[in-house]
Amino acid sequence: MTTTPPQLPDLVDLHYRVLQDTTKTPLDRLSALTSLKVNLDVAAVPLVLHARNAGASWQEIGLRLGVSKQAAHKRFGFGLSDDA
């Protein structure tokens, strides 16, 4: 049996609620923030692949992510061409 992963809006909402929950310790809230970052990174992978398949360059992708083209390629380029 396969399970459907949570949708991005649900993840963001869940983490936002934890981050705003002042009954949680600062370390619990920091853990929630870290977890959200990991989930957002995972969600970015298919978007980057789609952008590359649509002809976007690493420079364009890096610009949208707020990083250099080299950082974008290092992070998401696993086996993808350097062209474009």
Beta strands, then each sheet from edge to edge (+ up, - down):
end
